[in-house]
Structures are given as structure tokens and as C-alpha cells.
Amino acid sequence: MNYRQIMKDGLWDQNVVFSQMLGMCPTMAVTTSGTNGLGMGLATMAVLICSNMIIAAIRDFVSPQVRIPVYIVLIATLVTIVDMSLNAWMHDLYRVLGLFIALIVVNCAVLGRAEAFASRNSVIASALDGLGMGLGFTIALTLIGLIRELIGAGTLFSQASLLLGPNFAFLETTVLPNYGGVLMMILPPAGFLVLGLLLAAKRLYERHAARTAETVSQPAATPAVGCH
């Protein structure tokens, strides 16, 4: 098992948002700021890692006929634990994310990784897959949120200390003082706009990298040697 490739798949090749286009509901609705995107991504990553590990551990004991209901019950239980934990220890973040925490249950990425990977691989590999996919999802949501927040309000990670705790106060940055902001960037349509631009940038980079690799792999032309 190539653990490095598992992480690379989650972060780039099979990124939940930028490659598989899954989890669009929280991607559009929650990413009004970098703090919200980070919080939602971390909550989803915790569910991904735990669900993958549990499902990989019990995969030999679950009948194929009932595997999907079993997976859903396990995921719903983990989401409930995360939901109650956020309500208890990060109540401000819980109030901002609201219903979208519970909707992790129906996030196609979580059930999809359980069915496509965890049910067929070891616990360690499944944990790494959950970590990679969760990190990729977190980075995508945070990046989209930061872009929307920067253009919309001129700040980065605003209210990080309020939502995530005082230890995260160092993240709060005002990049553009006295900036009026662009209201549209904190509305749902801006999520589609920013996502589309990031997808285009990713595709252009991949094409450039493929062309560069193809050019490097081509053998240099051998000069013809004439007869004297």
C-alpha cells in the first residue's frame, strides 16, 4: 500500500471539492469566511477519519446486503458526537455552522470513502485516506472562504478567536483597512464564482505540468552523422 499516494489523492488528485465535486452544499453555504470554512472542514475530517477506521475494522463482520445501512448509522453516530462536542466546547462556531454540521451525514464524500476505500482496505490505510480526504476538503473550504472574505470584507480569519477560541487570535488579520467590501462575495453566488475560478486554475496547472513532463520525457534528437 502506497501511503504517500493515498495522501496525494486526498489532497490533490481526488480532492473532494476540486476533483470529485462533492460536498457542494457546505462549500457554497459555509465558506463566507476562512474561519467558517476551517471549522467545517475540521469537523468533516474528524468524521472521515473515525468512520473510515471503524468501517475498516468491522468490514469482515458486516454482511454485504446491509453494509450501507450500517455505514450510515455509524456515520450518523459520529456526526452526532461531533455536533454535541462543538455545541459544548465551541458554541459560537456551532451557532455559525448550525444545520450544516448535521448534514455531514449526507455528505457524499464521507459515505463514498467508506464504500470505495475503507470497506476494502486496512485500518491504517483507511485512517490515512480519511486524513488525506479530510485535509483536502478542509484546505478547499478554507481557501474558498479566505478569498470570499478578503474580497468581501478585506479581512482574513475574522472572529477566529471568537469562534475557535482565544488560542487562534493570531490568525485574525485586517488586510485592507477602511475597505468597504463587496457584498456579493459573501452571498451564495460568489461561492460558485470562486470555485469555478479555482477549478480553472487547477486545470491549467495540471495541463502545464503534463506538457512539461512530456517535454522532459521526450529523448533529445540525435544529430545525423554524415559519412566522410
C-alpha positions as CSV (number, residue, x, y, z in Angstrom):
1,M,0.0,0.0,0.0
2,N,1.5,3.3,-1.1
3,Y,0.6,5.7,1.8
4,R,2.2,8.7,0.0
5,Q,-0.2,8.2,-2.9
6,I,-3.2,7.9,-0.6
7,M,-2.4,11.3,0.9
8,K,-1.7,12.8,-2.6
9,D,-5.0,11.5,-3.8
10,G,-6.9,13.2,-1.0
11,L,-5.0,16.5,-1.2
12,W,-4.9,16.8,-5.0
13,D,-5.7,14.0,-7.4
14,Q,-9.0,13.1,-5.9
15,N,-9.7,16.2,-3.9
16,V,-13.3,16.1,-2.6
17,V,-14.2,19.6,-3.9
18,F,-11.7,20.4,-6.8
19,S,-11.7,16.9,-8.4
20,Q,-14.8,14.9,-7.3
21,M,-17.1,18.0,-6.9
22,L,-18.7,16.5,-3.8
23,G,-19.9,18.3,-0.6
24,M,-21.2,21.3,-2.6
25,C,-23.8,22.3,-0.1
26,P,-21.3,23.3,2.7
27,T,-18.9,24.5,0.1
28,M,-21.3,27.1,-1.1
29,A,-23.1,28.0,2.1
30,V,-20.5,27.9,4.8
31,T,-17.5,29.4,3.1
32,T,-18.4,33.1,3.7
33,S,-15.1,33.4,5.7
34,G,-11.9,31.4,6.2
35,T,-12.9,30.7,9.8
36,N,-16.2,29.1,8.9
37,G,-14.5,27.0,6.2
38,L,-11.8,25.8,8.5
39,G,-14.2,24.8,11.2
40,M,-16.5,22.9,8.8
41,G,-13.5,21.2,7.2
42,L,-12.1,20.1,10.5
43,A,-15.4,18.7,11.7
44,T,-15.8,16.7,8.5
45,M,-12.2,15.5,8.7
46,A,-12.8,14.1,12.2
47,V,-15.9,12.2,10.9
48,L,-14.0,10.9,7.9
49,I,-11.1,9.6,9.9
50,C,-13.2,7.9,12.6
51,S,-15.7,6.4,10.2
52,N,-13.0,5.1,7.9
53,M,-11.2,3.4,10.8
54,I,-14.3,1.8,12.3
55,I,-15.7,0.6,9.0
56,A,-12.3,-0.9,8.0
57,A,-12.2,-2.7,11.4
58,I,-15.6,-4.2,11.0
59,R,-15.7,-4.8,7.3
60,D,-15.2,-8.6,7.6
61,F,-18.2,-8.8,10.1
62,V,-20.8,-6.9,8.1
63,S,-22.9,-8.6,5.5
64,P,-22.7,-7.0,2.1
65,Q,-26.5,-6.9,2.0
66,V,-26.7,-4.5,5.0
67,R,-23.4,-2.7,4.7
68,I,-24.9,0.7,3.5
69,P,-27.4,1.0,6.4
70,V,-24.6,0.0,8.9
71,Y,-22.3,2.6,7.4
72,I,-25.0,5.3,7.6
73,V,-25.8,4.5,11.3
74,L,-22.1,4.7,12.2
75,I,-21.6,8.0,10.3
76,A,-24.7,9.5,11.9
77,T,-23.5,8.5,15.3
78,L,-20.1,10.1,14.8
79,V,-21.7,13.3,13.4
80,T,-23.9,13.5,16.5
81,I,-20.9,13.2,18.7
82,V,-19.1,16.0,16.7
83,D,-22.2,18.1,16.8
84,M,-22.6,17.8,20.6
85,S,-18.9,18.4,21.1
86,L,-19.0,21.6,19.1
87,N,-22.1,22.7,21.0
88,A,-20.4,22.1,24.3
89,W,-16.9,23.5,23.7
90,M,-17.1,25.7,20.6
91,H,-20.6,27.1,20.9
92,D,-20.0,30.2,18.9
93,L,-18.7,28.1,16.0
94,Y,-21.6,25.7,16.4
95,R,-24.1,28.6,16.1
96,V,-22.5,29.8,12.9
97,L,-22.3,26.4,11.2
98,G,-25.7,25.4,12.5
99,L,-27.5,22.8,10.4
100,F,-24.6,22.1,8.2
101,I,-22.8,20.1,10.9
102,A,-25.7,17.6,10.9
103,L,-25.7,17.5,7.1
104,I,-22.3,15.8,7.3
105,V,-24.3,12.6,7.5
106,V,-25.4,13.1,3.9
107,N,-22.1,14.4,2.6
108,C,-21.4,12.0,-0.3
109,A,-17.7,12.2,0.4
110,V,-18.0,10.5,3.8
111,L,-20.2,7.6,2.7
112,G,-18.3,7.4,-0.6
113,R,-14.9,6.9,1.1
114,A,-16.5,4.3,3.4
115,E,-17.8,2.3,0.4
116,A,-14.9,2.8,-2.0
117,F,-11.9,2.6,0.3
118,A,-12.5,1.8,4.0
119,S,-14.6,-1.3,3.2
120,R,-11.7,-2.8,1.2
121,N,-8.5,-1.7,3.0
122,S,-6.8,-1.9,6.3
123,V,-7.4,0.3,9.3
124,I,-4.2,2.3,8.9
125,A,-4.7,2.8,5.2
126,S,-8.3,3.9,5.8
127,A,-7.2,6.3,8.5
128,L,-4.7,7.9,6.1
129,D,-7.4,8.1,3.4
130,G,-9.7,9.8,5.8
131,L,-6.9,12.2,6.9
132,G,-6.0,13.0,3.3
133,M,-9.5,13.5,2.1
134,G,-10.4,15.5,5.2
135,L,-7.3,17.7,4.8
136,G,-8.1,18.2,1.1
137,F,-11.7,19.2,2.0
138,T,-10.5,21.5,4.7
139,I,-8.0,23.2,2.5
140,A,-10.6,23.7,-0.2
141,L,-13.2,25.2,2.1
142,T,-10.7,27.4,3.9
143,L,-9.2,28.7,0.6
144,I,-12.6,29.5,-0.9
145,G,-13.6,31.1,2.4
146,L,-10.5,33.2,2.6
147,I,-10.9,34.5,-1.0
148,R,-14.5,35.4,-0.4
149,E,-13.7,37.0,2.9
150,L,-10.7,39.0,1.6
151,I,-12.7,40.5,-1.4
152,G,-15.9,40.8,0.6
153,A,-14.6,42.4,3.8
154,G,-10.8,42.9,3.4
155,T,-10.0,40.6,6.3
156,L,-8.6,37.1,6.8
157,F,-9.9,34.7,9.5
158,S,-12.0,37.4,11.1
159,Q,-13.5,36.3,14.5
160,A,-11.2,33.3,14.7
161,S,-10.6,33.8,18.4
162,L,-14.4,34.1,19.0
163,L,-15.3,31.0,17.0
164,L,-12.3,28.7,17.6
165,G,-11.0,30.0,20.9
166,P,-8.5,32.6,22.1
167,N,-5.6,30.5,21.0
168,F,-6.5,31.3,17.4
169,A,-6.4,35.1,17.8
170,F,-3.1,35.2,15.9
171,L,-4.9,34.2,12.7
172,E,-7.0,37.4,12.6
173,T,-5.7,39.8,10.0
174,T,-7.1,43.0,8.5
175,V,-5.5,43.2,5.1
176,L,-7.4,46.1,3.7
177,P,-8.2,48.8,6.3
178,N,-11.1,51.2,5.6
179,Y,-12.2,48.8,2.8
180,G,-15.9,49.0,2.1
181,G,-16.2,45.4,0.9
182,V,-18.1,43.7,-1.9
183,L,-21.4,42.4,-0.6
184,M,-21.8,39.8,-3.4
185,M,-18.8,37.9,-2.2
186,I,-20.5,36.8,1.0
187,L,-23.6,35.7,-0.9
188,P,-24.0,32.1,-2.3
189,P,-23.4,33.0,-6.0
190,A,-19.9,34.1,-5.1
191,G,-19.2,30.5,-3.9
192,F,-19.8,29.3,-7.5
193,L,-17.7,32.0,-8.9
194,V,-14.7,31.4,-6.7
195,L,-15.0,27.7,-7.1
196,G,-15.1,28.0,-10.8
197,L,-12.0,30.2,-10.9
198,L,-10.1,27.8,-8.7
199,L,-11.1,24.8,-10.8
200,A,-9.9,26.6,-13.9
201,A,-6.6,27.4,-12.2
202,K,-6.2,23.8,-11.2
203,R,-6.9,22.5,-14.7
204,L,-4.4,25.0,-16.2
205,Y,-1.7,24.0,-13.8
206,E,-2.3,20.3,-14.4
207,R,-2.1,20.8,-18.2
208,H,1.1,22.8,-17.8
209,A,2.6,20.2,-15.6
210,A,1.6,17.4,-18.1
211,R,3.2,19.3,-21.0
212,T,6.3,19.9,-19.1
213,A,6.6,16.3,-18.1
214,E,6.0,15.2,-21.7
215,T,8.7,17.6,-23.0
216,V,11.2,16.4,-20.4
217,S,10.5,12.7,-21.1
218,Q,11.0,13.0,-24.9
219,P,14.5,12.0,-25.9
220,A,16.7,14.6,-27.4
221,A,17.0,14.3,-31.2
222,T,20.2,12.6,-32.2
223,P,22.2,14.5,-34.8
224,A,22.8,12.7,-38.0
225,V,26.3,11.6,-38.6
226,G,27.5,12.1,-42.2
227,C,29.9,9.8,-44.0
228,H,33.2,11.2,-45.0
